[in-house]
């Protein structure tokens, strides 16, 4: 295994569960940012690229910006947009 890879758990919500399941694992190299998490997820699940690109990302209850750093072993929550009615 490459020591430069960070293993990240993705916790999906809403329509993303249909693509990723409730949780999924990705391994990614630098840069270790939320933007990179989105990019790796979009490559792995191309049918969900639209949802992934529009989803909010969170660590626990805190929303993350694309340039926020992620660390090995961390769980990132993906929250896709929802429409109201």
HUZITA-V883994 format. One record per backbone hydrogen bond with DSSP energy under -1.0 kcal/mol. CO is the residue of the C=O (numbers start at 0). NH is the residue of the N-H. Records with the same first field share a line. If there is no record, write none. Layout:
# HUZITA-V883994
CO = NH, NH
This chain:
# HUZITA-V883994
1 = 4
5 = 27
6 = 72
7 = 25
8 = 75
9 = 23
10 = 77
12 = 15
13 = 16
15 = 18, 19
16 = 20
21 = 11
23 = 9
25 = 7
27 = 5
30 = 32
31 = 69
32 = 36
33 = 37
34 = 38
35 = 39
36 = 40
37 = 41
38 = 42
39 = 43
40 = 44
44 = 47
45 = 48
47 = 51
48 = 52
49 = 53
55 = 78
56 = 63
57 = 76
58 = 61
61 = 58
64 = 67
65 = 34
67 = 33
70 = 73
73 = 8
75 = 10
76 = 57
78 = 55
